[in-house]
């Protein structure tokens, strides 16, 4: 779901730490957060596309003119950057967290941003 909410000035997100308290784009630790890990690794991974596209699925729906329209895979990024064009660039550290599905290894570069609190419900 995409949702647009207008907030009072006092409630607006003003820095990267506040973004990180609401949104994550990382594979969670399966030992510390098993339900969240299950949700993220089954529902929040952007499929194979671009140079890594699945040979059995040659036309992923995200591809436009030979490129992923969602710009996946994203770059690794150690910390969240805030304020760039009004959109944050979420932390996607190269911390070794991966998941293998159907012979392909996914890492933080392919995690779709999610709210950990809601995703663990």
DSSP file (Angstrom, degrees, kcal/mol; ACC not computed):
  #  RESIDUE AA STRUCTURE BP1 BP2  ACC     N-H-->O    O-->H-N    N-H-->O    O-->H-N    TCO  KAPPA ALPHA  PHI   PSI    X-CA   Y-CA   Z-CA
    1    1 A X              0   0    0      0, 0.0     2,-0.5     0, 0.0     0, 0.0   0.000 360.0 360.0 360.0 139.1    0.0    0.0    0.0
    2    2 A X        -     0   0    0      2,-0.0     2,-0.4     0, 0.0     0, 0.0  -0.937 360.0-176.4-107.2 135.6    1.2    3.5   -0.7
    3    3 A X        -     0   0    0     -2,-0.5     2,-0.5     2,-0.0     0, 0.0  -0.998  17.3-156.9-139.1 133.8   -0.1    6.1    1.7
    4    4 A X        +     0   0    0     -2,-0.4     2,-0.4     2,-0.0    -2,-0.0  -0.955  17.9 177.5-113.1 122.2    0.2    9.9    1.8
    5    5 A X        -     0   0    0     -2,-0.5     2,-0.5     2,-0.0    -2,-0.0  -0.985  21.2-145.6-126.8 132.9   -0.2   11.5    5.2
    6    6 A X        -     0   0    0     -2,-0.4     2,-0.3     6,-0.0    -2,-0.0  -0.866  24.6-161.2 -96.4 127.0    0.1   15.2    6.0
    7    7 A X        -     0   0    0     -2,-0.5     5,-0.1     1,-0.1     2,-0.1  -0.761  23.9-103.5-110.8 152.8    1.5   15.8    9.4
    8    8 A X    >>  -     0   0    0     -2,-0.3     3,-2.0     1,-0.1     4,-0.7  -0.416  44.0-107.5 -62.9 148.9    1.6   18.7   11.8
    9    9 A X  G >4 S+     0   0    0      1,-0.3     3,-0.9     2,-0.2    -1,-0.1   0.839 119.8  57.0 -50.9 -38.8    5.0   20.4   11.8
   10   10 A X  G 34 S+     0   0    0      1,-0.2    -1,-0.3     3,-0.0    -2,-0.0   0.732 109.2  46.6 -67.3 -21.8    5.8   19.0   15.3
   11   11 A X  G <4 S+     0   0    0     -3,-2.0    -1,-0.2     2,-0.1    -2,-0.2   0.463  86.6 114.1-100.1  -3.1    5.2   15.4   14.1
   12   12 A X  S << S-     0   0    0     -3,-0.9     2,-0.5    -4,-0.7    -6,-0.0  -0.298  75.1-105.9 -71.5 153.6    7.2   15.5   10.8
   13   13 A X        +     0   0    0      1,-0.1    -1,-0.1     5,-0.0    -2,-0.1  -0.677  41.9 171.1 -79.5 126.0   10.3   13.4   10.3
   14   14 A X        +     0   0    0     -2,-0.5     2,-0.3     1,-0.2    -1,-0.1   0.542  52.7  22.9-117.6 -10.3   13.4   15.7   10.6
   15   15 A X  S  > S-     0   0    0      1,-0.1     4,-1.8    66,-0.0     3,-0.4  -0.965  77.4-100.0-154.4 170.0   16.5   13.5   10.6
   16   16 A X  H  > S+     0   0    0     -2,-0.3     4,-2.7     1,-0.2     5,-0.2   0.840 116.2  58.5 -63.0 -36.5   17.9   10.1    9.7
   17   17 A X  H  > S+     0   0    0      1,-0.2     4,-1.1     2,-0.2    -1,-0.2   0.888 106.6  48.9 -62.4 -37.7   17.6    8.7   13.3
   18   18 A X  H  > S+     0   0    0     -3,-0.4     4,-0.5     2,-0.2     3,-0.3   0.899 109.9  51.5 -68.5 -40.2   13.8    9.3   13.2
   19   19 A X  H >X S+     0   0    0     -4,-1.8     4,-3.0     1,-0.2     3,-1.8   0.949 108.2  52.3 -57.8 -49.0   13.6    7.6    9.8
   20   20 A X  H 3< S+     0   0    0     -4,-2.7    -1,-0.2     1,-0.3    -2,-0.2   0.753 102.7  59.0 -62.2 -24.8   15.5    4.6   11.2
   21   21 A X  H 3< S+     0   0    0     -4,-1.1    -1,-0.3    -3,-0.3    -2,-0.2   0.628 119.6  28.5 -77.3 -12.3   13.0    4.4   14.1
   22   22 A X  H << S+     0   0    0     -3,-1.8     2,-0.4    -4,-0.5    94,-0.2   0.729 121.8  37.0-115.3 -36.5   10.1    4.0   11.6
   23   23 A X     <  -     0   0    0     -4,-3.0     2,-0.3    92,-0.2    -1,-0.3  -0.940  54.8-175.6-129.3 142.7   11.5    2.3    8.5
   24   24 A X  B     -A  114   0A   0     90,-2.9    90,-2.7    -2,-0.4    68,-0.1  -0.961  15.7-173.5-131.8 153.6   14.1   -0.4    7.8
   25   25 A X        +     0   0    0     66,-0.5     2,-0.3    -2,-0.3    86,-0.3  -0.282  57.7 100.2-136.3  46.8   15.6   -1.8    4.6
   26   26 A X  S    S-     0   0    0     86,-0.1     2,-0.6    88,-0.1    66,-0.1  -0.940  79.0-105.9-133.7 152.6   17.6   -4.6    6.0
   27   27 A X        -     0   0    0     -2,-0.3    10,-0.1    70,-0.2    81,-0.1  -0.694  47.5-129.7 -74.2 121.3   17.3   -8.3    6.5
   28   28 A X        -     0   0    0     -2,-0.6     2,-0.4     8,-0.1    -1,-0.1  -0.247  25.9 -90.8 -72.3 162.6   16.6   -8.7   10.3
   29   29 A X     >  -     0   0    0      1,-0.2     4,-2.5    68,-0.0     8,-0.2  -0.608  31.7-148.5 -70.7 121.9   18.5  -11.1   12.6
   30   30 A X  T  4 S+     0   0    0     -2,-0.4    -1,-0.2     1,-0.2     8,-0.1   0.773  94.8  50.7 -67.3 -24.8   16.6  -14.4   12.5
   31   31 A X  T  4 S+     0   0    0      2,-0.2     3,-0.4     1,-0.1    -1,-0.2   0.889 117.6  36.4 -78.9 -39.6   17.6  -15.3   16.1
   32   32 A X  T  4 S+     0   0    0      1,-0.2    -2,-0.2     2,-0.1     2,-0.2   0.835 134.8  20.6 -81.0 -33.7   16.5  -11.9   17.6
   33   33 A X     X  +     0   0    0     -4,-2.5     4,-2.8     1,-0.1    -1,-0.2  -0.561  66.6 163.3-137.1  69.2   13.4  -11.3   15.4
   34   34 A X  H  > S+     0   0    0     -3,-0.4     4,-2.3     1,-0.2     5,-0.1   0.875  78.6  47.2 -62.8 -39.8   12.2  -14.6   13.9
   35   35 A X  H  > S+     0   0    0      2,-0.2     4,-2.4     1,-0.2    -1,-0.2   0.929 115.2  45.8 -67.2 -43.8    8.7  -13.4   12.9
   36   36 A X  H  > S+     0   0    0      2,-0.2     4,-2.9     1,-0.2     5,-0.3   0.914 111.6  53.0 -63.6 -42.7   10.1  -10.2   11.3
   37   37 A X  H  X S+     0   0    0     -4,-2.8     4,-2.6    -8,-0.2    -2,-0.2   0.923 109.8  48.7 -57.2 -45.9   12.8  -12.2    9.6
   38   38 A X  H  X S+     0   0    0     -4,-2.3     4,-1.2    -5,-0.2     5,-0.2   0.927 113.1  47.0 -61.7 -45.5   10.1  -14.6    8.1
   39   39 A X  H  X>S+     0   0    0     -4,-2.4     4,-2.4     1,-0.2     5,-0.5   0.939 115.2  44.8 -62.6 -47.9    8.0  -11.7    6.9
   40   40 A X  H  X5S+     0   0    0     -4,-2.9     4,-1.9     1,-0.2    -2,-0.2   0.915 114.5  47.5 -65.0 -43.6   10.8   -9.8    5.4
   41   41 A X  H  <5S+     0   0    0     -4,-2.6    -1,-0.2    -5,-0.3    -2,-0.2   0.649 121.1  36.8 -78.1 -12.9   12.4  -12.8    3.6
   42   42 A X  H  <5S+     0   0    0     -4,-1.2    -1,-0.2    -3,-0.3    -2,-0.2   0.687 134.6  16.5-104.4 -23.7    9.0  -14.0    2.2
   43   43 A X  H  <5S+     0   0    0     -4,-2.4    -3,-0.2    -5,-0.2    -2,-0.2   0.603 117.8  54.2-124.2 -16.6    7.3  -10.7    1.4
   44   44 A X  S  <<S+     0   0    0     -4,-1.9    68,-3.2    -5,-0.5     2,-0.5   0.032  74.7 104.8-120.6  27.5    9.8   -7.8    1.3
   45   45 A X  B     -B  111   0B   0     66,-0.2     2,-0.4    -4,-0.0    66,-0.2  -0.936  67.4-128.9-109.3 127.7   12.5   -8.9   -1.1
   46   46 A X        -     0   0    0     64,-3.6     3,-0.1    -2,-0.5    -2,-0.1  -0.599  35.4-116.6 -73.7 129.0   12.6   -7.3   -4.6
   47   47 A X        -     0   0    0     -2,-0.4     2,-0.2     1,-0.2    -1,-0.1   0.090  39.5 -71.2 -61.9 174.0   12.8  -10.1   -7.2
   48   48 A X        +     0   0    0      4,-0.1     6,-0.4     3,-0.0     2,-0.3  -0.476  68.6 139.8 -71.6 132.4   15.5  -10.7   -9.6
   49   49 A X    >   +     0   0    0     -2,-0.2     3,-1.6     4,-0.2    19,-0.1  -0.928  40.5  29.4-158.3 178.9   15.8   -8.2  -12.4
   50   50 A X  G >  S-     0   0    0     -2,-0.3     3,-1.5     1,-0.3    23,-0.1  -0.361 128.6 -11.0  62.8-138.1   18.4   -6.3  -14.4
   51   51 A X  G 3  S+     0   0    0      1,-0.3    -1,-0.3    -2,-0.1    -3,-0.0   0.727 143.4  51.3 -66.7 -21.2   21.7   -8.2  -14.8
   52   52 A X  G <  S+     0   0    0     -3,-1.6    -1,-0.3     2,-0.0    -2,-0.2   0.225  79.9 142.9 -99.2  13.8   20.6  -10.7  -12.2
   53   53 A X    <   -     0   0    0     -3,-1.5     2,-0.3    -5,-0.1    -4,-0.2  -0.190  60.6-101.5 -62.9 149.1   17.2  -11.6  -13.7
   54   54 A X    >   -     0   0    0     -6,-0.4     3,-1.9     3,-0.3    -1,-0.1  -0.513  21.6-141.6 -68.2 124.1   16.0  -15.1  -13.5
   55   55 A X  T 3  S+     0   0    0     -2,-0.3     3,-0.4     1,-0.3    -1,-0.2   0.758 103.8  56.8 -61.8 -21.6   16.6  -16.9  -16.8
   56   56 A X  T 3  S+     0   0    0      1,-0.3    -1,-0.3     2,-0.1     2,-0.3   0.594 111.9  42.7 -83.3 -10.7   13.2  -18.6  -16.4
   57   57 A X    <   +     0   0    0     -3,-1.9     3,-0.4     1,-0.1    -3,-0.3  -0.683  68.8 170.1-132.2  78.3   11.5  -15.3  -16.1
   58   58 A X        +     0   0    0     -3,-0.4     2,-0.3    -2,-0.3    -1,-0.1   0.614  69.3  50.4 -71.6 -12.2   13.0  -13.1  -18.8
   59   59 A X  S    S-     0   0    0     -5,-0.0    -1,-0.2   -10,-0.0   -10,-0.1  -0.569  70.6-171.7-127.3  70.6   10.5  -10.2  -18.5
   60   60 A X    >   -     0   0    0     -3,-0.4     3,-1.6    -2,-0.3   -10,-0.1  -0.323  31.4-122.8 -59.7 144.2   10.2   -9.1  -14.8
   61   61 A X  T 3  S+     0   0    0      1,-0.3    -1,-0.1     7,-0.0   -12,-0.1   0.715 107.5  61.3 -64.9 -20.1    7.4   -6.5  -14.5
   62   62 A X  T 3  S+     0   0    0      6,-0.0     7,-3.2     7,-0.0     2,-0.3   0.625  80.8 105.5 -80.4 -11.6    9.7   -3.9  -13.0
   63   63 A X  E <   +C   68   0C   0     -3,-1.6     2,-0.4     5,-0.2     5,-0.2  -0.545  41.6 173.1 -79.0 128.5   11.8   -3.7  -16.1
   64   64 A X  E >  S-C   67   0C   0      3,-3.2     3,-1.5    -2,-0.3    -2,-0.0  -0.986  73.5 -13.9-133.8 121.4   11.4   -0.6  -18.3
   65   65 A X  T 3  S-     0   0    0     -2,-0.4     3,-0.1     1,-0.3    -1,-0.1   0.877 130.2 -52.0  53.3  41.3   13.8   -0.1  -21.2
   66   66 A X  T 3  S+     0   0    0      1,-0.2     2,-0.3   -16,-0.0    -1,-0.3   0.538 121.6  94.6  79.1   6.7   16.2   -2.8  -19.9
   67   67 A X  E <  S-C   64   0C   0     -3,-1.5    -3,-3.2    -5,-0.1     2,-0.5  -0.938  83.6-101.4-130.7 152.9   16.4   -1.3  -16.4
   68   68 A X  E >   -C   63   0C   0     -2,-0.3     3,-1.5     4,-0.3    -5,-0.2  -0.601  25.3-149.7 -70.7 122.0   14.6   -1.9  -13.1
   69   69 A X  T 3  S+     0   0    0     -7,-3.2    -1,-0.2    -2,-0.5    -6,-0.1   0.649  98.6  52.7 -69.7 -13.6   12.1    1.0  -12.7
   70   70 A X  T 3  S-     0   0    0     -8,-0.2    -1,-0.3     2,-0.1     3,-0.1   0.343 113.4-119.1-100.2   3.5   12.5    0.7   -8.9
   71   71 A X    <   -     0   0    0     -3,-1.5     2,-0.3     1,-0.2    -2,-0.1   0.804  49.0-166.5  61.2  35.4   16.3    1.0   -9.1
   72   72 A X        +     0   0    0      1,-0.1    -4,-0.3     2,-0.1    -1,-0.2  -0.748  62.0  50.2 -93.4 149.0   17.0   -2.4   -7.6
   73   73 A X  S    S-     0   0    0     36,-0.4    37,-0.2    -2,-0.3    -1,-0.1   0.535  84.6-154.9 -74.5 144.1   19.5   -3.6   -6.5
   74   74 A X        -     0   0    0     35,-2.5     2,-0.2     1,-0.1    -1,-0.1  -0.285  24.8 -94.7 -75.1 167.6   20.2   -0.5   -4.4
   75   75 A X        -     0   0    0      1,-0.1     2,-0.1    33,-0.0    -1,-0.1  -0.544  41.6-100.5 -79.9 150.3   23.7    0.4   -3.3
   76   76 A X        -     0   0    0     -2,-0.2     2,-0.3    15,-0.1    17,-0.2  -0.491  45.0-177.4 -63.0 142.7   25.0   -0.7    0.1
   77   77 A X  B     -D   92   0D   0     15,-1.5    15,-2.9    -2,-0.1     3,-0.0  -0.937  23.2-153.6-149.0 121.5   24.8    2.2    2.5
   78   78 A X  S    S+     0   0    0     -2,-0.3     2,-0.3    13,-0.2    15,-0.2   0.838  80.0  19.3 -69.1 -34.8   26.1    2.0    6.1
   79   79 A X  S    S-     0   0    0     13,-0.1     2,-0.2    11,-0.1    13,-0.1  -0.941  88.6 -95.4-135.1 157.3   23.8    4.7    7.5
   80   80 A X        -     0   0    0     -2,-0.3     2,-0.5    11,-0.1    10,-0.2  -0.496  33.0-148.9 -70.5 136.5   20.5    6.4    6.4
   81   81 A X  E     -E   89   0E   0      8,-2.5     8,-2.7    -2,-0.2     2,-0.4  -0.930  15.3-160.9-107.4 132.3   20.9    9.6    4.5
   82   82 A X  E     +     0   0E   0     -2,-0.5     6,-0.1     6,-0.2   -66,-0.1  -0.891  58.7  29.8-118.8 142.0   18.2   12.2    5.0
   83   83 A X  E     +     0   0E   0     -2,-0.4     2,-0.9     1,-0.3     3,-0.5   0.415  65.7 140.2 101.5  -1.2   17.1   15.2    3.0
   84   84 A X  E >  S-E   87   0E   0      3,-0.6     3,-2.2     1,-0.3    -1,-0.3  -0.674  93.9 -28.6 -80.6 108.0   18.1   14.2   -0.5
   85   85 A X  T 3  S-     0   0    0     -2,-0.9    -1,-0.3     1,-0.3     3,-0.1   0.729 116.3 -65.4  57.3  23.2   15.2   15.4   -2.7
   86   86 A X  T 3  S+     0   0    0     -3,-0.5     2,-0.4     1,-0.2    -1,-0.3   0.410 118.6 102.2  82.1  -3.9   12.9   15.0    0.2
   87   87 A X  E <   -E   84   0E   0     -3,-2.2    -3,-0.6    -5,-0.0    -1,-0.2  -0.932  68.1-129.9-115.4 135.1   13.4   11.2    0.2
   88   88 A X  E     -     0   0E   0     -2,-0.4     2,-0.7    -5,-0.1    -6,-0.2  -0.486   9.5-137.2 -76.6 152.5   15.7    9.3    2.6
   89   89 A X  E     -E   81   0E   0     -8,-2.7    -8,-2.5    -2,-0.1     3,-0.1  -0.961  33.5-131.9-105.1 113.3   18.2    6.8    1.3
   90   90 A X        -     0   0    0     -2,-0.7     2,-0.2   -10,-0.2   -11,-0.1  -0.292  19.8 -98.9 -72.9 146.9   17.8    3.9    3.8
   91   91 A X        +     0   0    0    -13,-0.1   -66,-0.5     1,-0.1   -13,-0.2  -0.443  42.8 170.5 -61.4 129.6   20.7    2.2    5.5
   92   92 A X  B     -D   77   0D   0    -15,-2.9   -15,-1.5    -2,-0.2   -14,-0.1  -0.588  17.9-167.0-139.0  70.8   21.6   -1.0    3.7
   93   93 A X        -     0   0    0    -15,-0.2     2,-1.7   -17,-0.2    15,-0.3  -0.236  29.6-123.1 -67.1 150.8   24.8   -2.1    5.4
   94   94 A X        +     0   0    0      1,-0.2    -1,-0.1     2,-0.1   -16,-0.1  -0.572  59.4 144.4 -86.9  71.4   27.0   -4.8    3.9
   95   95 A X        -     0   0    0     -2,-1.7    -1,-0.2     2,-0.1     3,-0.1   0.285  69.9-105.6-100.0   8.0   26.7   -6.8    7.1
   96   96 A X  S    S+     0   0    0      1,-0.3     2,-0.5    -3,-0.1    -2,-0.1   0.407  71.1 143.1  85.0  -3.9   26.7  -10.3    5.7
   97   97 A X        +     0   0    0    -70,-0.1    11,-0.5     2,-0.0     2,-0.3  -0.605  24.4 156.3 -72.3 121.1   22.9  -10.9    6.3
   98   98 A X        -     0   0    0     -2,-0.5     2,-0.4     9,-0.1     9,-0.2  -0.916  32.0-154.7-139.6 165.0   21.7  -12.9    3.3
   99   99 A X  E     -F  106   0F   0      7,-2.0     7,-3.3    -2,-0.3     2,-0.5  -0.987  13.7-144.3-140.7 134.3   18.9  -15.2    2.4
  100  100 A X  E     +F  105   0F   0     -2,-0.4     2,-0.4     5,-0.2     5,-0.2  -0.885  24.0 170.2-102.8 128.0   19.0  -17.8   -0.4
  101  101 A X  E >   -F  104   0F   0      3,-2.6     3,-1.8    -2,-0.5    -2,-0.1  -0.994  67.2 -12.6-137.2 128.4   15.8  -18.4   -2.4
  102  102 A X  T 3  S-     0   0    0     -2,-0.4     3,-0.1     1,-0.3    -1,-0.1   0.857 128.9 -51.8  51.8  41.1   15.5  -20.5   -5.5
  103  103 A X  T 3  S+     0   0    0      1,-0.2     2,-0.4     0, 0.0    -1,-0.3   0.576 117.0 108.5  77.3   9.6   19.3  -20.6   -6.0
  104  104 A X  E <   -F  101   0F   0     -3,-1.8    -3,-2.6   -50,-0.0     2,-0.6  -0.962  62.8-136.7-121.8 137.5   19.7  -16.8   -5.7
  105  105 A X  E     -F  100   0F   0     -2,-0.4     2,-0.3    -5,-0.2    -5,-0.2  -0.836  19.0-162.5 -97.4 119.7   21.3  -15.0   -2.8
  106  106 A X  E     +F   99   0F   0     -7,-3.3    -7,-2.0    -2,-0.6     2,-0.2  -0.774  11.8 175.6 -97.9 142.6   19.5  -11.9   -1.6
  107  107 A X    >   -     0   0    0     -2,-0.3     3,-2.1    -9,-0.2     4,-0.2  -0.678  52.9 -70.8-131.2-170.5   21.2   -9.3    0.6
  108  108 A X  G >  S+     0   0    0    -11,-0.5     3,-1.2   -15,-0.3   -34,-0.1   0.698 120.2  73.4 -60.4 -19.8   20.2   -5.8    1.9
  109  109 A X  G 3  S+     0   0    0      1,-0.2   -35,-2.5   -36,-0.1   -36,-0.4   0.704 101.0  43.9 -67.5 -17.3   20.4   -4.3   -1.5
  110  110 A X  G <  S+     0   0    0     -3,-2.1   -64,-3.6   -37,-0.2     2,-0.5   0.249  83.4 117.5-112.0  11.0   17.2   -6.0   -2.5
  111  111 A X  B <   -B   45   0B   0     -3,-1.2     2,-0.4   -86,-0.3   -66,-0.2  -0.694  60.3-137.1 -83.8 126.9   15.1   -5.4    0.7
  112  112 A X        -     0   0    0    -68,-3.2   -86,-0.1    -2,-0.5   -88,-0.1  -0.671  37.6 -97.6 -77.4 132.7   12.0   -3.3    0.1
  113  113 A X        +     0   0    0     -2,-0.4     2,-0.3   -88,-0.1   -88,-0.2  -0.192  54.4 172.6 -55.1 141.8   11.6   -0.7    2.9
  114  114 A X  B     -A   24   0A   0    -90,-2.7   -90,-2.9    -3,-0.1     2,-0.7  -0.950  39.5-110.3-146.8 162.2    9.3   -1.8    5.7
  115  115 A X     >  -     0   0    0     -2,-0.3     4,-2.6   -92,-0.2     5,-0.2  -0.893  25.9-153.1 -95.4 115.4    8.0   -0.8    9.1
  116  116 A X  H  > S+     0   0    0     -2,-0.7     4,-1.2   -94,-0.2    -1,-0.2   0.875  91.2  53.2 -59.3 -39.4    9.5   -3.4   11.6
  117  117 A X  H  4 S+     0   0    0    -95,-0.2     3,-0.4     1,-0.2    -1,-0.2   0.955 116.0  37.6 -62.3 -50.2    6.6   -2.9   14.1
  118  118 A X  H >4 S+     0   0    0      1,-0.2     3,-1.2     2,-0.2    -1,-0.2   0.855 113.9  56.1 -70.6 -34.5    3.9   -3.5   11.6
  119  119 A X  H 3< S+     0   0    0     -4,-2.6    -1,-0.2     1,-0.3    -2,-0.2   0.695 104.1  54.1 -73.0 -18.1    5.7   -6.2    9.7
  120  120 A X  T 3<        0   0    0     -4,-1.2    -1,-0.3    -3,-0.4    -2,-0.2   0.380 360.0 360.0 -94.7   3.5    6.2   -8.3   12.8
  121  121 A X    <         0   0    0     -3,-1.2    -1,-0.2    -4,-0.2    -2,-0.1   0.450 360.0 360.0 -85.1 360.0    2.5   -8.3   13.7
